[in-house]
């Protein structure tokens, strides 16, 4: 026995840790959520609107357990990130164009 722990305590700890199996894709989902939340701050309809929609979308898919379905949802989220980045780039381009080319 190391440091006075009994084998029974060790077995109980193993049962607890193996009983709650974490999804290996969880860190990727959390990263996706944080990235979307960050990008949503400058959404044209407002950050609060985007955040509410984002929470609803993630809550709707909270119970998904199939790794393939989770990967599909992650891919969809990454597509949304690319679309948001394109939207922001276009908005920035239009603002610059209006500043320097008053005719357009």
C-alpha positions in Angstrom: 0.0 0.0 0.0 1.3 3.4 -1.0 0.8 6.2 1.4 -1.8 4.3 3.4 -4.4 3.9 0.7 -6.3 0.7 0.6 -6.9 -1.3 -2.5 -10.7 -0.8 -2.0 -10.3 3.0 -2.4 -8.2 2.5 -5.5 -10.8 0.2 -7.1 -13.6 2.8 -6.3 -11.5 5.5 -8.0 -11.1 3.3 -11.1 -14.8 2.6 -11.3 -15.6 6.3 -11.1 -13.0 7.3 -13.6 -14.0 4.6 -16.1 -17.7 5.1 -15.6 -17.6 8.7 -16.9 -15.9 8.3 -20.3 -15.2 11.6 -21.9 -15.6 12.1 -25.6 -12.2 12.5 -27.3 -13.7 15.1 -29.6 -14.8 17.3 -26.7 -11.7 19.6 -26.8 -12.3 20.2 -30.5 -16.0 21.1 -29.9 -15.0 23.5 -27.1 -12.4 25.1 -29.3 -15.0 25.5 -32.1 -17.5 27.0 -29.7 -14.9 29.5 -28.4 -13.8 30.5 -31.9 -17.4 31.0 -33.0 -18.2 33.0 -29.8 -15.2 35.2 -30.5 -16.1 35.8 -34.1 -19.7 36.5 -33.2 -18.8 39.6 -31.3 -18.9 41.6 -34.5 -21.9 40.0 -36.2 -24.0 42.5 -38.1 -27.1 41.8 -36.0 -25.2 42.1 -32.8 -23.1 39.9 -30.5 -26.0 39.0 -28.2 -28.1 37.8 -31.1 -25.2 35.6 -32.4 -24.4 34.3 -28.9 -28.1 33.3 -28.3 -28.2 31.5 -31.7 -24.9 29.8 -31.0 -26.0 28.5 -27.6 -29.2 27.2 -29.1 -27.4 25.4 -31.9 -24.9 23.7 -29.5 -27.7 22.9 -27.0 -29.7 21.2 -29.7 -26.8 18.9 -30.6 -25.7 18.3 -27.0 -27.0 14.8 -26.9 -25.2 13.6 -30.1 -22.9 10.7 -29.2 -21.9 9.3 -32.6 -18.3 10.4 -33.4 -19.0 10.6 -37.1 -22.0 12.8 -36.6 -19.9 15.0 -34.2 -17.3 15.3 -36.9 -19.9 16.4 -39.4 -21.2 19.0 -37.0 -17.6 20.2 -36.4 -17.1 20.5 -40.1 -20.3 22.5 -40.4 -19.1 24.8 -37.6 -15.8 25.3 -39.4 -17.7 26.2 -42.5 -19.6 28.8 -40.6 -16.3 30.2 -39.3 -15.0 30.6 -42.9 -18.2 32.3 -43.9 -18.1 34.7 -41.0 -14.5 35.6 -41.8 -15.5 36.2 -45.5 -18.4 38.4 -44.3 -16.1 40.5 -42.1 -13.4 40.8 -44.8 -16.0 41.9 -47.3 -17.4 44.5 -44.9 -13.9 45.8 -44.2 -13.2 46.0 -47.9 -16.4 47.9 -48.6 -15.6 50.4 -45.8 -12.1 51.0 -47.1 -13.5 51.4 -50.7 -16.0 54.0 -49.5 -13.4 55.9 -47.7 -11.0 56.2 -50.6 -13.2 56.0 -53.6 -16.2 58.3 -53.0 -17.6 57.7 -56.5 -18.4 54.0 -55.9 
